[in-house]
Amino acid sequence: MVHHQKALNYFKNLYLTAIADSKLAYEETAFLVQVAKHMGISSREASDIMFGTDTHEISIPDTEQEKMTQLEDIVMMMMIDRKIHEREYDLCLSFAKAIGVNQPDLDRLILKIIKD
């Protein structure tokens, strides 16, 4: 159950990033569906997260590996529509700072992902 709750928190973090610019692009939706399927999150659970009232706070993962994996996926979500919106970036930066990653390191990660 703990593992499944981590998956739900991961999905919520990605969703919060996707809607930070107040719209949900097709590419963002497709990525969310892919993540939900991969993590064993039912469509009901995904809907509960997406339409729930408690989805405004980012969850911080436990391990360093989980933190960095989520940060990379949050950056991918932020960039998936090929635009980096200020509110998405601010949310991404908040997550990065919460896990101990400073702004220059986040910006380097963003550039690395753009190059790859």
Secondary structure, 3 states (H helix, E strand, C coil): CHHHHHHHHHHHHHHHHHCCCCCCCHHHHHHHHHHHHHHCCCHHHHHHHHHCCCCCCCCCCCCHHHHHHHHHHHHHHHHCCCCCCHHHHHHHHHHHHHCCCCHHHHHHHHHHHHHC
